[in-house]
Amino acid sequence: MADEPGFAGLHIGPRLRDARLRQGLTVDQVAELTNLSKGFVSRLERDRTSPSVATLVAICEVLTLPIGEPFAAPTPDVVRQRDAPQVQLVGVGVDERLLTPRNQPRLQLVRSMVDPLAGGGPDLYTLNAEVEVLHVLKGQVVVVFTGRTELLRAGDSITFSGREPHTWHNPSPTRTAEVLWVIAPSTWSSVS
């Protein structure tokens, strides 16, 4: 299939690359499945070349994309505070709200309001996540790992593997703590 101009200036390459990565395919695999060269697919993903209509159709078929999707204007996902669904991670005495869309596979952002002396429970636990980030907005939170403890105050953050056994709690007997959790990748695809 020929390298023909025609879609120049539309910046479809990054969208095609994102679709390829979501499918778990390599540039080599896409090239082989579409009878294109690896170099062409790479240039296309970097917007260094434009595909013919036939080439674009072939690539969209391999990536299971509707033909018009690479041209669609991106739409941001907005989650309004009032609409953020309540979720239950592992906290007790915690109001947890999912601030990212339910179907976001790459990461989850959760805001937790932690009652005085409440938290993740007495037992260490793990999440099937490569990384967790905890950022304290208000109050204090103690994070407990095997053999060590970290006290975080407002403005502090901690980053660790979700697979590392841990738990956490608000040490204050009188003040509610407010924290943000970033979990990547998402540990669930739908919550209630």
N, C-alpha and C positions, 0 to 999 in steps of 0.2 A: 504494500500500500504506500502510496506516495506521500511525501512530506509537502503538503500544500498549505499556503497561507489561507486564511479565511476567518480565523477566530482570534486574530491578533488583538491584543489590548483587553481581552475579556478575563484574563487571569484564571483560566480553568485548571491549570497545572496543579496548584496546591490542593484543589478540591479532588482531583483525580488521585493524587498521592495519598490524601487522607482516606479516601475510599479504599485504596489498595491496602493501606496499613490496617484499616478496620477489618478487612477480609483476611488479614494475616498472610498476604502474598508478597513475594519479593519482586523486584524489577525484572529479574530473570524469568520468573514464572509468568508474569504478564506478557513479557516479550514473546516467550515461547507459545503461550496460548493464543496470541493475536497474530503470530507470524511477523512480528516487528523486531527490529534490532533493539538490544538492550540500551544502546546509546540513544536511539530515538525516544524510547519510553522515558529515559532519564531526562533528556532535553525537554520533552513535553511536560513533565512534572515540574520543571523549573521555568516554564513559560519561555523557553528558548526557541521553540518551534510551534507551529500550528498543525493540527491534524486535518486530514480530509474528512468529509462527512462519513465515508465508509470506515475510515480508521477510528473515528470517534465512536461510531456505532459498535464496532468490534470491541473496543476497550470497555465501553459501558456494559456490554453483554458479559464480559469476563468479570467485571466488578459488580455485577448485578445492580447497576444504577439505571434508573429511568433516563432516557436520552437527554431530557431537558435539565436534569438535576445539576450538571456542572455549570449551567448558566443561571441558575436560580440565585436571586439575591439572598445572602445569608440572613437568617432571622435569629436575633439573640433570644435566648430563653430567659424570661423575667419571672422571678418568684417573688411575689409581694409578701411582706411580713404577715399581713392578715390572712393570706392564703397558704402559708407554709404549713405543710402537713406535720402533725405530731408523729414522732417515731419513737421507738423504744430500742435503744442500743443495748446497754447493759446497766444503765443507771437506775438507782432507787432514790426517790425523792428528787427527781430531775425532770424538768419540762424540756424535751428535746424537739427541735423543729428542723426539718430538712429544708435547706435553703437553695439546693440545686434541684433541677428537674428529676423526677423519679427514674427516668430512663437514661440518665447520664452515666455512661459506663466508666469514664476515665477517673472521676473523683466525686466525692460527696463532701458538701459543706454542711455541718450541723451546728446550730446554736443551742447551747445548753444553759438553762437557768438551774443552778444547783442549790437546793435548800441548805440551810445550816446543818453541818455534820453529815450530809448526804453524799452520795457518790456512786462509784462503780461496784460497790459490794466488797466484802472482806476477802474474797478469793481472787488470786491472779487469774487473768484470762488472756486469750489471744484473739486477734481478728485475722481473717484471711485477706490481709492487705500488705502491700509492700511497704507503705509508709503511712504513718499517722503524724499529724501536726496538731498540737494543742496550743492555743493562744488564749491567754487570760485577759478578758476585757475589764472585769471588775472583780474585786475580792482576791481570794487566794485559793490555790488548788495544790494538794500534795499528790504527786505521782509516785507510785511504789512499784519498783522492779525487784527482781530476785537479787538480794544483796545490796540494794541502794534505794534511796528516797530522794526526790527532788521537790523542793518547795518553790512554787511559781506564784509571783505576785502580778498585779495588773500591769500589762505591757510585756510580760515575759512569754516566751514560746519554747516549746520543746518538740523535737523531731526524732522519731524512732520507728523501728519496724513494728508493724502491727502483730507480727508473729512472735515478738518478744513478750513473755508473760509480764502482765502489768495490771494495776488497778489504780484508782484515784479517788480522792474525796475532798470536800470542802472542810477545812479544819476549824472554821469559825462556828461557834455556838450561836451566833446572833446574826451574821450577815450572809445574804445570798451571794453566790459567785456567778458570774456570767462568763462563759467560755465559748470559743469556736473550735470545732474539730474539722480538720481536713483529712479525709481518708482516701487513699489512692492505691489501686483502683477501687471502684465502688464495691462494697461488700455485699450488696444486694441490688437487684434490678427493680424491685417494686416493694414498697412498704405500705402499711395501712395506718 
